[in-house]
Amino acid sequence: IYLVKMKIVVPNFYSSPSFIENDYVDQFRYTKHVVMSGPIKDDMAIFIISHCSFLLSMVVGDQEQSSPQITDHTLQSIAEHCTGLLSLSLSCYCGITDSGLITISEHCHDLQSLALGSCHQITDDSIISISTHCTGLQSLNLESCPQISDDSIISISSHCTGLQSLYLKCCYKITDASIISI
């Protein structure tokens, strides 16, 4: 297992992924861990993901760099190509919705760690789907996900019995009643 930190610098935001195809595609094939940062958009992320079928962990974004502008289309590609994924960090992505996360939950059943901090559009629907499909989840970060409520926490406590870490800072719809269920 090796770590590849990919910092893709795109000369302009309108470049297509074809410029990296010949030089890098063989390097992606057996990649296990990826950190994507910089001005990456869906087309670039999808290109990379489609060539990383053995991927185990993925971090998209870097607090020191400009965050990638990805949406549910990228999550669809992850679900399609990286079914053995164990860890996914997508914090601070406003373009990610329940639809993308539900797709991840339906295809990436081995997920053990998921970070979704500040993903403001996600609701209980996606977290309940994650908890029922990814029962081996050990770590979940939902910091500043304002639409998450007690329903998610109760589902997590019922299905993810091996959960070791749950981060809920600034989740104001969660009450003591659901926390007690954990």
ABEGO torsion letter per residue (X at the ends): XBBBBBBBBBABAABBAAAAAAAAAAAAAABABBBBBEBBBAAAAAAAAAABAABABBBBEBAABBBBBBBAAAAAAAAAABAABABBBABGBAABBAAAAAAAAAABAABABBBABGBAABBAAAAAAAAAABAABABBBABGBAABBAAAAAAAAAABAABABBBABGBAABBAAAAAAX
